[in-house]
Amino acid sequence: MYDEYPGLGSQVKNLNLGDYLEFGCGGGGFLKYILEQNSSFKSVTAVDINPDSVKKAREELTGLDIRFIVQEKLPLDIESDHFSTITLSNTLHHLRDKDSVFGELKRLIKPRGQIIITEMVSNDLSEAEQTYCRFHALRAEVDQLNSTYHDTTYSSATIENLVLNSGLRIDKKHIILNEKQVIRDEGEVSRVELMLDDLVQGEIDRAEYEMLATKAESIKDNLRQFGISRPRQLYLETSL
C-alpha cells in the first residue's frame, strides 16, 4: 500500500527515530514500511488493541527486535518521556476517545520528540479516490452496526484541528499523492465488487440491509466508471 506514495518515503527516511513507538500498528504494514525506509531506531515498540492484528504484524516483521503490546485501556505500562518518535498511520478514524489517546502520546513523547501522523483525507479527490472513500464509508457504517468504532474519512482541515485542539504543534505538513496509475481492468472491478457483496451480505438479516445494498450498488457504478484508488494522505510532523 505505502509504496503507492513515493512522497511519503522521502519524508520518513529523514526522521531520527530513536526510541520509536507505532501506535495502532494493525497488521504491521506501516511499521514495516518505516523500518525499511529508515534504520535510525534504537528500539521499536508497537501497540494495537486487536490481538489478531498484532499476530499478523509479528509474522510480517519476523526477525526484527520489536516489543509488541496488545492493550486497549490507557495508560500503557511505559514510563513518561520515553519515546523519541511516535507514529500513527490511518489510525485517527479508528479512535473513539481521541482526547485520551493524544493525552497518552503527549505523556510518552520526549520533550523534543516528534509525533508523526498520516491519515487519508476526503477533500480534493479524484473520482477514483472518491470511489475508495465511499467504499471506506460503507465499511465504517457496517463496523458501527457491529459495535466496532470506525469513522468515515476526515478532511485535512478536520485532522489538523484535531491535532491542534489536542495541544500539539504542527511543525510540518504535506499532502502525499497516490502515484499508482489507475487502470480500470475487469479483474480489479470484479475483486472490489465481490468485496462489496461480501460486506453487504453479512448484514442481510438487518433492517438496514436494503439501504446498505443500495449504497453498494452506487459504489459499483462509480467503480465501473472511474476505477478505484487509495486517497491522498495528509502527513503531519507534530511536537509538544
N, C-alpha and C positions, 0 to 999 in steps of 0.2 A: 504493500500500500504506500508506504512513505517514500519509496523510490520514485513514485509519480511526481514528487515535489522536489526537484533539484535545488530550488532556492532554500529549502529547509536545511539541506546538508551544508550549504555554505554558511548558515548561521550557527548550527550546533557544533561544527568542527572547531570553532574558535573558542568555545566555552572552556573555562577552567573548572572541571567537575569536582575535584577534590573528594570529600566525603559526600556521596551522591545518593539521593532518595528519589525513586519514581513512585509517586502517589497515584494509585489506581492503575496498576500495571497491566490489568487484564491478562490476555494471553501472551504478553511479553513482546509484542510486535514493535512498539516504540522503543522499549528498553533495548532490544537487540539492535535496532537501527542506530540509536545513540552510541552504543558501545562499539559498533562497527565504524562509526564516523570519528570517534574521539576516545583516546586511551588515557586521558589525563586524570582518571579517577584513582583515588586512594582506597576507597571502599564503596560497595554498592549495596543498597537496601531497596527492596521492592515490597509494596503493600497493596493488598486488594481485599475486598470483603468476600469474594467468591472463591471457595476452595478449588473448584473445577478449573477456573481460570488460572489460578496460581499453579496448579498441577501442570497445565499446558505450558505456562511460562517456564517452569523448571525444565520441562522436556525441550523447549525451544532454545534454552540457554545452558544446556548441559556443558559442563567443563569450566564454567566461569564461577568464581567465588562470590556468590550473591546470597545475601540474607533475605529470605522470603518470609513475610509476615501475613497471616490471614487474620484480619480483625475488622470488625465493623464499628465498635464503640471507641470513642476517643476519650482521653488521650492515649497515645501509644506509649509503651513502656520503653521510652528512649529519653535520655537527658535533654534538657533545653540547649539551644545554641549548638547543635551537633552537626548539622549538615551545611556544606558549602554551596550545594546546588540541589534544588528540588524541581522536578518536572511533573506537569500534569498534561497529558495529551488526550484531547477529546474526552475529558473526564467531567468537566463542569456540568454538563447537561444530565449527568447521572447522579449528581449530588443533591440529596433532599435538603440537608442542613448545611448550606454553603458557609454561613457565618461560623459555625463550629469548625469546619474544615479549614477555613482561612485562619482562624484563631490558632489552630494547632500548627499549621505550617509556619506561622509567624513565631510561634514558640520554638519550633525545631530549627529554624534557619539561623545561621550565624549572623552577627550584626552586619557584616559586609558581604553576606551571601546573596544568591540570586534565585528567584523563583521563576521558572520558565513555564509559560502557559501557551499551548497550541490548541486551537479549537476551530472546527469548521464553522463557516458563517453562512447566513441566509440571504445576505444582501449582494446586489450587483452580480448575479449569477447568470451563466449561460443557460439555455434551455435544457441542455443535458445535465447540468448541475442541479437545476430545479427538479428534474426527474428524480435524482438521488434524494434531494431534500424531502420531496413528497413521500417517497418510499420510507425514508427515515421517520417522518412524522407518523405514518401509519404504523410502523413497528413500535414507535413510542406509545401510541394510543393503545395498541394491543398489550404492551407490557403494563401500562397503567391499569387496564382492565384486570390484569392478573396480579395486581398489588405489587408490581415492581416499579420503583420510581424511575422514570425515563422521560425527559423533557424533549421538546422539539428543538430544532436548530436555532441558535440565537443569532441576532445581528451583531456585527462587530461593535457597534455603539453600546449594545446591551452588555457585552462581555467586558468592555473597557469600564463601564460604570460599575459592574460587579466588583472588579478588581480595585478601582479607586475607592469605592464605598467600604471596602474591607480594610482600608488603611494602608494599602501597598502603593508604592510609587511606580509608575510606568517609565522605565528608562529607555526602552527601545521597542518599536512596533513595526511590523511588516505584514503585508498581505502576500502569502505564498501561493502562487498559482499552481494548479494541477496541469502539468505539461504533457500528460499522456494524450495521444491523439484519440479522438472519439471516432470509433468505427462502428457503425450500426450493422453488425453482422447478425445473421439469423441465429447463430449459436448462442451469442450473448443475450439476445432478446428472449430466446426460449428459456435460458437459465434463470433470468430475472423474473420472467412470467411464472415459472414454476415456484420460485421463492415466494412470490406474491400469493399464489394459490395456496401453498402450504401454510403461509401465515394466516390467511383468512379462514381456511377450512378448519384450523384448530379452534376457531371460535364459533363453529356452526350452530352450537346449542344456545348461544347468547341472543338476547333480544337485539343486540347491536349488529348482528351478523349481516343483515341486508345493507346497512349503512356502510359497514367495512368493505363488503363486496363491491359496492358501487364506487367507493374510493379506489379500490384496487384496479377496477376496470378503467377508471380515468387515468391512473398512473400508467397502465399498459398503453393507452393511447399516446401519452407523452413519450413513452419508451420507444414505441414503433416509429414515431415521427422524428424525434430528436436524439435518441440514444440516451446513455446514462454516463455520468462522470462524477467522481467524488468531488465535493465542492472545494473551493479555495479555503485556505486556512489563515486565521489570524495568529501571528506569532508575537508574543509579548515577553520581554525581559523585565522583571519587576524586582523591587527590593524594599526593605523597610524604610 
